[in-house]
Amino acid sequence: MEIGPLSEWVTASAEVAAVIVALFLPYYEEHRKTKLRNRNLKLFLQKLVKDAMREPEKINNLESFLKFGYWIDYNSDDEIIFIIGNQILSELKSNQDNNTTEQKVKSLLKQLALEGD
């Protein structure tokens, strides 16, 4: 039984690899883009929340981001970010003492942890 020359095996292997890459590369690229967008949304939300906690007049920036971001860039993967953001916004607008509000906001921000991404 003859298995053929090595050059044909290398060529066939290269063709199989090219087909696999051509089939799955677009899915991988889309996954990477989604993951990066999700990470950037989390970082931006965290920055806006920290700014709003330091300067209460910046709550409007957070509120605008949550309203427009949800409409413009709605993705089911990003939905949890906007839900947590709205919970944080309601905590910041509540009339509780600062320590209680700060603790609740920090616990909500921990849910947006970036380590798992």
Phi and psi in degrees as GROMACS dihedral restraints (atoms count N, CA, C in turn):
[ dihedral_restraints ]
;  ai    aj    ak    al  type     phi  dphi    fc
    3     4     5     6     1  -105.2    20    10
    4     5     6     7     1   132.3    20    10
    6     7     8     9     1   -99.0    20    10
    7     8     9    10     1    -4.4    20    10
    9    10    11    12     1    93.8    20    10
   10    11    12    13     1   167.7    20    10
   12    13    14    15     1   -72.2    20    10
   13    14    15    16     1   155.8    20    10
   15    16    17    18     1   -61.8    20    10
   16    17    18    19     1   -35.7    20    10
   18    19    20    21     1   -62.0    20    10
   19    20    21    22     1   -36.2    20    10
   21    22    23    24     1   -69.8    20    10
   22    23    24    25     1   -35.5    20    10
   24    25    26    27     1   -66.1    20    10
   25    26    27    28     1   -41.1    20    10
   27    28    29    30     1   -65.2    20    10
   28    29    30    31     1   -42.7    20    10
   30    31    32    33     1   -62.8    20    10
   31    32    33    34     1   -44.8    20    10
   33    34    35    36     1   -63.8    20    10
   34    35    36    37     1   -41.4    20    10
   36    37    38    39     1   -63.3    20    10
   37    38    39    40     1   -41.0    20    10
   39    40    41    42     1   -64.8    20    10
   40    41    42    43     1   -39.1    20    10
   42    43    44    45     1   -66.0    20    10
   43    44    45    46     1   -41.1    20    10
   45    46    47    48     1   -63.6    20    10
   46    47    48    49     1   -43.7    20    10
   48    49    50    51     1   -62.9    20    10
   49    50    51    52     1   -39.8    20    10
   51    52    53    54     1   -64.4    20    10
   52    53    54    55     1   -39.9    20    10
   54    55    56    57     1   -66.1    20    10
   55    56    57    58     1   -43.1    20    10
   57    58    59    60     1   -62.3    20    10
   58    59    60    61     1   -44.8    20    10
   60    61    62    63     1   -63.8    20    10
   61    62    63    64     1   -43.2    20    10
   63    64    65    66     1   -63.9    20    10
   64    65    66    67     1   -32.6    20    10
   66    67    68    69     1   -77.6    20    10
   67    68    69    70     1   -40.1    20    10
   69    70    71    72     1  -103.9    20    10
   70    71    72    73     1   -13.3    20    10
   72    73    74    75     1   -62.1    20    10
   73    74    75    76     1   -42.8    20    10
   75    76    77    78     1   -60.3    20    10
   76    77    78    79     1   -37.9    20    10
   78    79    80    81     1   -66.4    20    10
   79    80    81    82     1   -40.9    20    10
   81    82    83    84     1   -65.8    20    10
   82    83    84    85     1   -42.5    20    10
   84    85    86    87     1   -62.8    20    10
   85    86    87    88     1   -41.9    20    10
   87    88    89    90     1   -63.9    20    10
   88    89    90    91     1   -40.4    20    10
   90    91    92    93     1   -62.2    20    10
   91    92    93    94     1   -43.3    20    10
   93    94    95    96     1   -63.2    20    10
   94    95    96    97     1   -42.2    20    10
   96    97    98    99     1   -63.2    20    10
   97    98    99   100     1   -43.4    20    10
   99   100   101   102     1   -63.2    20    10
  100   101   102   103     1   -43.4    20    10
  102   103   104   105     1   -64.1    20    10
  103   104   105   106     1   -41.5    20    10
  105   106   107   108     1   -67.1    20    10
  106   107   108   109     1   -42.7    20    10
  108   109   110   111     1   -62.3    20    10
  109   110   111   112     1   -41.9    20    10
  111   112   113   114     1   -62.2    20    10
  112   113   114   115     1   -43.9    20    10
  114   115   116   117     1   -63.2    20    10
  115   116   117   118     1   -43.2    20    10
  117   118   119   120     1   -65.9    20    10
  118   119   120   121     1   -38.4    20    10
  120   121   122   123     1   -62.4    20    10
  121   122   123   124     1   -42.0    20    10
  123   124   125   126     1   -62.9    20    10
  124   125   126   127     1   -45.4    20    10
  126   127   128   129     1   -62.8    20    10
  127   128   129   130     1   -42.5    20    10
  129   130   131   132     1   -66.8    20    10
  130   131   132   133     1   -40.5    20    10
  132   133   134   135     1   -62.7    20    10
  133   134   135   136     1   -43.4    20    10
  135   136   137   138     1   -61.5    20    10
  136   137   138   139     1   -41.0    20    10
  138   139   140   141     1   -64.3    20    10
  139   140   141   142     1   -44.9    20    10
  141   142   143   144     1   -63.8    20    10
  142   143   144   145     1   -38.4    20    10
  144   145   146   147     1   -66.3    20    10
  145   146   147   148     1   -44.0    20    10
  147   148   149   150     1   -63.6    20    10
  148   149   150   151     1   -39.6    20    10
  150   151   152   153     1   -63.7    20    10
  151   152   153   154     1   -41.7    20    10
  153   154   155   156     1   -68.3    20    10
  154   155   156   157     1   -30.8    20    10
  156   157   158   159     1   -72.6    20    10
  157   158   159   160     1   -35.0    20    10
  159   160   161   162     1   -75.9    20    10
  160   161   162   163     1   -43.3    20    10
  162   163   164   165     1  -126.6    20    10
  163   164   165   166     1   101.3    20    10
  165   166   167   168     1   -57.7    20    10
  166   167   168   169     1   -23.3    20    10
  168   169   170   171     1   -70.8    20    10
  169   170   171   172     1   -11.7    20    10
  171   172   173   174     1   -87.9    20    10
  172   173   174   175     1     6.7    20    10
  174   175   176   177     1   -62.5    20    10
  175   176   177   178     1   -30.6    20    10
  177   178   179   180     1   -61.8    20    10
  178   179   180   181     1   -35.6    20    10
  180   181   182   183     1   -63.1    20    10
  181   182   183   184     1   -43.6    20    10
  183   184   185   186     1   -63.3    20    10
  184   185   186   187     1   -43.7    20    10
  186   187   188   189     1   -63.5    20    10
  187   188   189   190     1   -42.2    20    10
  189   190   191   192     1   -64.3    20    10
  190   191   192   193     1   -43.1    20    10
  192   193   194   195     1   -59.1    20    10
  193   194   195   196     1   -44.2    20    10
  195   196   197   198     1   -67.7    20    10
  196   197   198   199     1   -38.9    20    10
  198   199   200   201     1   -69.6    20    10
  199   200   201   202     1   -53.6    20    10
  201   202   203   204     1   -75.2    20    10
  202   203   204   205     1   -35.3    20    10
  204   205   206   207     1   -63.1    20    10
  205   206   207   208     1   -37.7    20    10
  207   208   209   210     1   -67.2    20    10
  208   209   210   211     1   -38.7    20    10
  210   211   212   213     1   -76.4    20    10
  211   212   213   214     1   -42.8    20    10
  213   214   215   216     1   -76.6    20    10
  214   215   216   217     1   -47.0    20    10
  216   217   218   219     1  -117.3    20    10
  217   218   219   220     1    47.7    20    10
  219   220   221   222     1   -72.8    20    10
  220   221   222   223     1   127.9    20    10
  222   223   224   225     1  -146.9    20    10
  223   224   225   226     1   139.5    20    10
  225   226   227   228     1   -61.5    20    10
  226   227   228   229     1   -28.0    20    10
  228   229   230   231     1   -69.8    20    10
  229   230   231   232     1   -28.4    20    10
  231   232   233   234     1   -89.7    20    10
  232   233   234   235     1    -6.9    20    10
  234   235   236   237     1   -59.6    20    10
  235   236   237   238     1   -40.6    20    10
  237   238   239   240     1   -64.0    20    10
  238   239   240   241     1   -32.3    20    10
  240   241   242   243     1   -64.3    20    10
  241   242   243   244     1   -44.3    20    10
  243   244   245   246     1   -71.4    20    10
  244   245   246   247     1   -32.6    20    10
  246   247   248   249     1   -65.2    20    10
  247   248   249   250     1   -47.9    20    10
  249   250   251   252     1   -63.9    20    10
  250   251   252   253     1   -39.6    20    10
  252   253   254   255     1   -60.2    20    10
  253   254   255   256     1   -41.2    20    10
  255   256   257   258     1   -68.7    20    10
  256   257   258   259     1   -34.1    20    10
  258   259   260   261     1   -65.1    20    10
  259   260   261   262     1   -41.7    20    10
  261   262   263   264     1   -63.4    20    10
  262   263   264   265     1   -42.7    20    10
  264   265   266   267     1   -60.3    20    10
  265   266   267   268     1   -43.2    20    10
  267   268   269   270     1   -66.5    20    10
  268   269   270   271     1   -34.1    20    10
  270   271   272   273     1   -67.1    20    10
  271   272   273   274     1   -41.0    20    10
  273   274   275   276     1   -67.6    20    10
  274   275   276   277     1   -30.6    20    10
  276   277   278   279     1   -84.4    20    10
  277   278   279   280     1   -12.8    20    10
  279   280   281   282     1   -70.5    20    10
  280   281   282   283     1   162.2    20    10
  282   283   284   285     1   -98.7    20    10
  283   284   285   286     1    36.7    20    10
  285   286   287   288     1   -86.2    20    10
  286   287   288   289     1   168.9    20    10
  288   289   290   291     1   -70.1    20    10
  289   290   291   292     1   159.7    20    10
  291   292   293   294     1   -63.0    20    10
  292   293   294   295     1   -37.1    20    10
  294   295   296   297     1   -65.3    20    10
  295   296   297   298     1   -44.3    20    10
  297   298   299   300     1   -64.0    20    10
  298   299   300   301     1   -45.4    20    10
  300   301   302   303     1   -61.8    20    10
  301   302   303   304     1   -44.3    20    10
  303   304   305   306     1   -63.1    20    10
  304   305   306   307     1   -40.7    20    10
  306   307   308   309     1   -65.0    20    10
  307   308   309   310     1   -43.1    20    10
  309   310   311   312     1   -65.8    20    10
  310   311   312   313     1   -40.7    20    10
  312   313   314   315     1   -65.4    20    10
  313   314   315   316     1   -41.7    20    10
  315   316   317   318     1   -64.0    20    10
  316   317   318   319     1   -39.0    20    10
  318   319   320   321     1   -67.6    20    10
  319   320   321   322     1   -35.4    20    10
  321   322   323   324     1   -69.4    20    10
  322   323   324   325     1   -37.5    20    10
  324   325   326   327     1   -66.6    20    10
  325   326   327   328     1   -30.6    20    10
  327   328   329   330     1   -64.2    20    10
  328   329   330   331     1   -27.7    20    10
  330   331   332   333     1   -68.4    20    10
  331   332   333   334     1   -19.5    20    10
  333   334   335   336     1   -92.4    20    10
  334   335   336   337     1    19.4    20    10
  336   337   338   339     1   -47.9    20    10
  337   338   339   340     1   136.4    20    10
  339   340   341   342     1   -90.3    20    10
  340   341   342   343     1    -7.3    20    10
  342   343   344   345     1   -65.4    20    10
  343   344   345   346     1   -35.4    20    10
  345   346   347   348     1   -75.3    20    10
  346   347   348   349     1    -9.8    20    10
